[in-house]
Amino acid sequence: MEKSKVRVVGTFIEHDGKFLILRRRPDDGDCWGLPAGGVNKGETDAQAAVREIFEETGYQTKESDIEYLTQIDIEYPKFICEFPAFRLRLAKAIEVKHNPDEHIGYKWVTPEECHAMKDLIKGFHELLVMVGYMKNI
């Protein structure tokens, strides 16, 4: 039986050599990941990324400011998550306004700090290598 597919976009929001990660609530995995979320019907990946950036950080951007990087497919027991990844480079720091109903915290990390973390969402270590933040270790 073929697994169903779920499309979720995520964005590396970069500033000053670091990028933003958010900690999911304990009832939703209790792990760190990018600002990310599902693609709604009729929405492009880029539109979803812009919407999710705003919903998860409070920062308003536009499609022309984000860059498509790659897609990783992450297999779970009951479905496959298709995960297109984007990048948003910021010239200055932003005030992050995360939604406490979805995330319990956030931090800015270097790629090396992120890669060393054990409590990342599934597939994040591989994504760091795929997009060139880390060499294949």
VOKENU-892778 format. One record per residue (C-alpha): x, y, z. Coordinates in steps of 0.001 Angstrom, whole numbers, plus 500000, padded with zeros to 6 digits. Layout:
BEGIN
<node xx="X" yy="Y" zz="Z"/>
...
***
This chain:
BEGIN
<node xx="500000" yy="500000" zz="500000"/>
<node xx="501353" yy="503388" zz="498994"/>
<node xx="501780" yy="505907" zz="501784"/>
<node xx="499967" yy="509216" zz="501620"/>
<node xx="501997" yy="512367" zz="501084"/>
<node xx="501887" yy="515554" zz="503111"/>
<node xx="503503" yy="518741" zz="501779"/>
<node xx="505146" yy="520974" zz="504380"/>
<node xx="507408" yy="523960" zz="503625"/>
<node xx="510134" yy="525338" zz="505859"/>
<node xx="512414" yy="528347" zz="505735"/>
<node xx="515920" yy="529034" zz="506967"/>
<node xx="515627" yy="532619" zz="508224"/>
<node xx="519235" yy="533839" zz="508316"/>
<node xx="520879" yy="536774" zz="510018"/>
<node xx="524503" yy="537360" zz="510987"/>
<node xx="525704" yy="533791" zz="510330"/>
<node xx="522841" yy="532167" zz="512235"/>
<node xx="519350" yy="530946" zz="511442"/>
<node xx="516162" yy="530726" zz="513451"/>
<node xx="514816" yy="527489" zz="514902"/>
<node xx="511626" yy="526994" zz="516898"/>
<node xx="510903" yy="524435" zz="519624"/>
<node xx="507656" yy="522524" zz="519158"/>
<node xx="505369" yy="521946" zz="522104"/>
<node xx="505776" yy="518698" zz="524113"/>
<node xx="502467" yy="517388" zz="522741"/>
<node xx="503759" yy="517999" zz="519197"/>
<node xx="507133" yy="516295" zz="519317"/>
<node xx="509103" yy="518523" zz="521733"/>
<node xx="511825" yy="519082" zz="519145"/>
<node xx="513486" yy="521918" zz="517242"/>
<node xx="512766" yy="522769" zz="513615"/>
<node xx="512512" yy="525561" zz="511087"/>
<node xx="509540" yy="527887" zz="510836"/>
<node xx="507362" yy="525551" zz="508790"/>
<node xx="503867" yy="524381" zz="508034"/>
<node xx="501537" yy="522694" zz="505613"/>
<node xx="500752" yy="523906" zz="502126"/>
<node xx="497067" yy="524784" zz="501777"/>
<node xx="495012" yy="523721" zz="498763"/>
<node xx="495519" yy="526183" zz="495895"/>
<node xx="498655" yy="527641" zz="497483"/>
<node xx="502140" yy="527460" zz="495954"/>
<node xx="505091" yy="526365" zz="498054"/>
<node xx="506445" yy="529929" zz="498067"/>
<node xx="503079" yy="531371" zz="499132"/>
<node xx="502921" yy="528832" zz="501956"/>
<node xx="506454" yy="529708" zz="503057"/>
<node xx="505633" yy="533443" zz="503218"/>
<node xx="502437" yy="532727" zz="505173"/>
<node xx="504179" yy="530358" zz="507600"/>
<node xx="507027" yy="532823" zz="508214"/>
<node xx="504446" yy="535393" zz="509272"/>
<node xx="502333" yy="532957" zz="511319"/>
<node xx="505303" yy="531513" zz="513177"/>
<node xx="507512" yy="534588" zz="513636"/>
<node xx="505343" yy="537667" zz="513075"/>
<node xx="507679" yy="538822" zz="510285"/>
<node xx="506032" yy="539876" zz="507018"/>
<node xx="508026" yy="539118" zz="503887"/>
<node xx="507230" yy="538555" zz="500214"/>
<node xx="507881" yy="535778" zz="497727"/>
<node xx="510631" yy="537718" zz="495953"/>
<node xx="512620" yy="537775" zz="499227"/>
<node xx="512774" yy="534003" zz="499636"/>
<node xx="514972" yy="531572" zz="497740"/>
<node xx="514087" yy="527939" zz="497013"/>
<node xx="516884" yy="525609" zz="498158"/>
<node xx="515836" yy="521971" zz="497799"/>
<node xx="513272" yy="519376" zz="498769"/>
<node xx="513763" yy="516483" zz="501163"/>
<node xx="511253" yy="513657" zz="501481"/>
<node xx="510990" yy="512344" zz="505040"/>
<node xx="509396" yy="508960" zz="505580"/>
<node xx="507222" yy="508420" zz="508622"/>
<node xx="505404" yy="505177" zz="509505"/>
<node xx="502067" yy="506291" zz="508003"/>
<node xx="503011" yy="508991" zz="505473"/>
<node xx="505779" yy="510709" zz="503532"/>
<node xx="506470" yy="514369" zz="504249"/>
<node xx="507528" yy="516294" zz="501131"/>
<node xx="509513" yy="519206" zz="502548"/>
<node xx="510559" yy="522017" zz="500169"/>
<node xx="513073" yy="524262" zz="501946"/>
<node xx="513552" yy="527985" zz="501389"/>
<node xx="515952" yy="530656" zz="502659"/>
<node xx="515253" yy="534226" zz="503740"/>
<node xx="518311" yy="536400" zz="504327"/>
<node xx="517734" yy="539316" zz="506690"/>
<node xx="519841" yy="542478" zz="506674"/>
<node xx="518905" yy="543233" zz="510288"/>
<node xx="517617" yy="541278" zz="513253"/>
<node xx="513887" yy="540876" zz="513724"/>
<node xx="511772" yy="540617" zz="516838"/>
<node xx="510429" yy="537066" zz="516750"/>
<node xx="506819" yy="536752" zz="517865"/>
<node xx="506268" yy="533000" zz="518051"/>
<node xx="502843" yy="531554" zz="518779"/>
<node xx="502908" yy="529853" zz="522212"/>
<node xx="500073" yy="527574" zz="521073"/>
<node xx="502504" yy="526048" zz="518559"/>
<node xx="506016" yy="526626" zz="519933"/>
<node xx="507522" yy="526988" zz="523391"/>
<node xx="510633" yy="528854" zz="522357"/>
<node xx="513065" yy="529897" zz="519678"/>
<node xx="516756" yy="530594" zz="519235"/>
<node xx="519261" yy="531665" zz="516639"/>
<node xx="521925" yy="529033" zz="515950"/>
<node xx="524929" yy="528539" zz="513715"/>
<node xx="524765" yy="525561" zz="511370"/>
<node xx="527332" yy="523776" zz="513546"/>
<node xx="525339" yy="524395" zz="516738"/>
<node xx="522192" yy="523146" zz="515061"/>
<node xx="523818" yy="520050" zz="513608"/>
<node xx="525191" yy="519102" zz="517064"/>
<node xx="521693" yy="519116" zz="518589"/>
<node xx="520084" yy="515733" zz="519293"/>
<node xx="516489" yy="516982" zz="519591"/>
<node xx="515879" yy="518162" zz="516025"/>
<node xx="512817" yy="517252" zz="513984"/>
<node xx="513275" yy="514177" zz="511796"/>
<node xx="515272" yy="514877" zz="508632"/>
<node xx="516789" yy="518175" zz="509830"/>
<node xx="520358" yy="516825" zz="510061"/>
<node xx="520142" yy="515536" zz="506479"/>
<node xx="518608" yy="518819" zz="505295"/>
<node xx="521554" yy="520788" zz="506736"/>
<node xx="523879" yy="518711" zz="504560"/>
<node xx="521636" yy="518874" zz="501469"/>
<node xx="521458" yy="522679" zz="501471"/>
<node xx="525202" yy="523069" zz="502083"/>
<node xx="525252" yy="524306" zz="505681"/>
<node xx="527208" yy="521220" zz="506716"/>
<node xx="529516" yy="518883" zz="504901"/>
<node xx="528438" yy="515237" zz="504910"/>
<node xx="529743" yy="514097" zz="508290"/>
***
